[in-house]
């Protein structure tokens, strides 16, 4: 499946900028592309050169000029041709099994670690899909009565089956883990290797409000230089676990946002202790889904030691920074 057909599909519903297309493609759960600039703008250039789309430059007095793309009649004909092409069932595709074909030299503890990490990834994706607002799956206006309702219904059903598939895959990985235990002769729970996600960490910290981010925060969407950002406010520290990171990702999907702006006061103190592992776990989740996080340091917030070194390094990166003012944080998010 070519990304060019997807672009034609979006443009068939409304004229859009390259940035609009990037947001839509990156946010949609059924599309395999990240929606990076190289993919989008290269495809737009090719489609325009072939006469399937055309563009016009919109002059903006308070912002940079932008190009708006719209589909042409030949483009609509090509899209229709693609829609009628036969769709072949997906091939058996299980990347983990491909790796395992060459894993015989590994020790049982290595196999155990591989399966545990993979299961965590599956669980993360499952939680995201279960929290995904269904209204996000079909944002285009139907071209004729009933068309939009049918698309939304199909998306809802497909999402249901995808969550079921993930649950089945998790069960399969659990059986893989049982096979490793039998092969290694691990009968006593005490003999099991430590969960790799808990290595080099203190015992898990349980917060009464963990996993309830939706109920604890006020959310305001900002559009800064066409970058959709969620500004979060609230009373007290309510973010302090990997589960909360998944809630934040679900919020970003709901509001089509690619960045988060928040105060350091919303994060538990243990987030600012690298040894707790909480910051690493949360930031890894956000970066994996290309969500940027900018925190505004409160005057009473003391950042020191290893975490200060980590912040100084992160501020020059792409996905996490702690700044001294809201304006600085917004500038970092859009740079």
N, C-alpha and C positions, 0 to 999 in steps of 0.2 A: 504494500500500500504506500503510495507516494504522498508526501506532505503537501504537494501541489494540489491534489484533489481536495484535501481538507481545507486549504486556503480558499479554493473556489467555493466549497460548501458554505463557509462562513460569509464570504462576500455575496453569495446568492441571497442571503437574508437581509444584508445591509452593507452599505459602504463603510469601510473601516480603515484606520491607520495601521501601519506595521506594528506599532506598540499594542494596539487593541488586539490584533491577531495573536501576538506573542502571549499576552495575558490569558486569552481564551484557551489557547492550545496547551499552555503549561498547567492550567488549572483543571482541565477536563480529565476525569479519572480513566476514560477508555482510550485515550490517545497515548501512543508510546514515546512521543517526542517531548523534549524538555522545553521547546519553544525558544531556543537561544537565537541571538541576532543573526548568526551566520546562516542557520537553517531558514529563517523567515525571509530575510531580505534577499538572499540569493535566489530563493524560489519566486519571490515577487518580481525580481528583475527578469528571470527567465519567462515567467508567465506574461509579463508585459511585452517583452521582445517578441513573443509568439502571438500576440494579439488577443490573448484570452482575458486579460484585464487591462484597465487603463487607470491613470492617476491624474490628480490635480493637486496643486499646491495651495494650501489654505494659509492666508496671511493672518497672523495673530499679533495684536499690538502689545500684549502683556506677556507673551511667551514666544519661543522660537516657532518659525513656520513649520508646518507639518504637511506630509503627503497623505492624501486620502485615496484609497484604491477602490475601484468598483468593477464588477464583472461585466464582460461584454457578451453579446449574443453567441459568438463562437465559444466563449467560456462556459456559458450555460449549456450549450450542446455537448461539450466535452464532459461536463459534470454529469449530465443525464446519461451519456454513454457509459461512464464509469459506474453509475448507480445500477445500471442494468447488467453489468458484467457479472458472470457467475462468481459466487463467493465459495471458496473451497474450505472445508473444515480445517481447523487449526491442526498442525502436526503435533505429535507428542513432544513437548518442549519442557525439559526440566534441567536447567543449567547445573544444579547441584550434582545431579547424577553424572553429568559429563566430567566434572572434577573428580568424582569418586572412582571413575574408571582407572585413575592413575594414583590412587591413594593407598594402595596395598602396603607400601613401606611404612606408612604412618603407624604410630602406636595407638592403642585404644583410647588413651587420654586425648590424643589429637582428634580422632574421629568424634569423640564426645564433645569437644570444644566446638568443632565445625558445626555439628548438629544443633548445639545449644544456641549459637549465634544466629544460625539461620532461622530457628524457631522464634527467636526474639524479633527478627525482621518481619516474619509472617504475622506475629501478634500485633506489632505496631501498625502494619498495613490494615489488618482486620479492624482494629479500633478506629482508624481513620475512616474507613468505609462505613462502619456502623454509625459514626457521628456525622457523616456527611449530609448536609441538608439537601433533600431531593430537588428543591427548587433551583439549585445551582446547576443541575444537569442539563437544563434546556432553557437557555436565556433568549434564544431567537424568537421573534414573533412569528406565529404560524402564517403561511402564505394563503391558506384557505381554511375555512371552518373545519375544525376537527383534527387538522394535521398536527397542530402543536400538542393536543391532548394525547394523540397516539404516540408521538415521539416521547413525551414525558412518561407515558405508561410503559413503553418498551425500555426506557432507561431505568425505570424503577425496578422492573423485573430482572433486567440484566445485572443490576447492582445486587439484587437479592441472590442471584445464582453465583456471582463472584464472591460474595461473603461466604456462601456455602462451600465453594471450592477451596477458599483459604482455610476454612475450618477443617475440611477433609485433609488438606495438605499438612496441617498442624498435627492431625491424628497420625498421619503417615510418618512424620518426623519423630513423633513420640514412640512409634513402633521401631524406628531405626535406633533410637536411644536404648530401647529395651534389648535389641539385638546386640548392641555394643556391650551392655552390662553383662549379658549372658556369655558373650565371647571372652570378656575379660575376667569373668568369674567374680564380679562385684555383687556379692550377696548381702553384705552388711552395708546399710546406708552410710555408715561412717567411712567406708572404704571408697566411696564415690569421689571422683575429683571435684574440686570446688567449681561452682558455676563461674565461668570466665567473666561474667558481667559483674561478679562481686569480688573478684580478686583485687587486692591492693585497696580495698575500701573498708570503711568502718561498717559495723552491722547496719542493716537498712533502717533508715529513720522514717517513722510513721507520723505524719502530720494529720490532725483531725480534719483539716479542710482540703487535703490533697485530693486531686481528681474532681474538684468542684469549681473549677475556674470560671465556668460560664455564669454561675450564680454569684460570684464574688466580685466581678469586675464590671465597670462601665466601659463600653466600647464606642469609640468615635472614629469614623473613617475620614482620613485626609487624602487629598489628591494633590501631591506636590510635584510639579513638573511632570505630570502624567504618571507619577509613581503612586500607586494606591498603598497607603500606610494605615495601620490600625493604631490609634492612640489609646492606651489602656490607663484607666484610673481606678482607684479603689482605696478602701481603708484597711491598712494592715497588710502583712506579708501573706500572700495566698498562693504563691508559686514556689514549689519546692520539690518536685518529683518529675520523673520521666512521664508519668501519666498526665501531668499538667502540661508538658510540652505537646502531647498529642491533642489536648484540648485547645491549645493555642493554634496548632496547625489547622484544626477543624474550623476555628474562628476565621483564620485567614482564607480558607477555602470558601466559607460562607460569604465573606465580604470581598472576595477576589483580590485580596491584599498580598503584597510581596514583602512587606516590611512591618516591623512592630516597634513602636515608640512607647517607652514606659519608664517609670521611676524605679530606682533601685529599691525603694521602700516596699515594692510589691513582691520582692523576692526574699525568701527565708535567709537567715544569717548563714546557714550551712551552704548556700549557693556560693558564698564568697570565701569558702574554705576549700581549696583544691582537693585536699585529702578526702573530703566527703564523696567526691565523684559526681555530685549532683550537677554542677555547672557543665562538666564534660558531657554527661548524659543528655542534658537538655539541649545544649548547643549542637551536639552531634545530630540530634533529631531535626532541629531547625535547618541546619546547613544541608542535610541530606535532601530536604525538600525545597532548598534554595530560598529560604525565608531569612531575611536580615533582621537582626535585633539590635536596637540602639537604646541604651539605658542612660537616664539622666541622674547623675550622682547627687544625692541629697547632702546638704552641708554636714549633717551629723554622721553620715556614712563614712566609716574609716576603711579604706582599702590599703592593705599593706602586705608585706611578705611576698610569697610566691604568687599570690593572686594579683598583686600589683604588677609584677613582672609579666604575668599572663595578659593583663589588660593592656599594658604598654605595647605588647606585641600584637594583640588582637585589633587595636585601634587602627593599625595600618593594613588590616586585612579586609575581607569582603563581607563577613557574616555577623560579626559581633564587635561592639564597641561600647565603652562607658565614657560619656562626655560630661562637662560641667554645666551645660545649659541646654534648654530645649532647642534653641536655634542651632547650636553646634550639632546636636544629635540629628536634626532634620537635614542639615547640610551633609553630614556623613552618609545618611541613608540614600541621598540622591546623587552622591558623587560618582 
